[in-house]
């Protein structure tokens, strides 16, 4: 199982970034997928989740209206479009697969186990 994030970088406040997560080694289309972030000195923060076929999404209140999660099951890739970034969005961003068998509504706010995450991509928002 491999999850490889990319697309992070440094951006000014108000800017945008698009993160990607390439998945392999498992049936991507069978899993709900999440984004989790971790700022320096803080615990993991759930950001968003998308259903296995992409028809449903949840967002943390802190990113709602600014971030958009999406997926392309034909390409085994997860995305996160991030707009209107602020310094509070600075963190290491991880994509994570949700373990099979969870009810969809139970994934609001759910942080998958650490071994279900990728290696992360750094997002730094600074002027």
Secondary structure, DSSP 4 states (H G I P E B T S, - for coil): -EEEEE--EEE-TT--EEEEEEEESS-GGGS-EEEEEE-TTS--EEEEEE-TTSS-EEE-TTTTTTEEEEEETTTTEEEEEE-S--GGG-EEEEEEEPPTT--GGGGTT----GGGB---EEEEE--
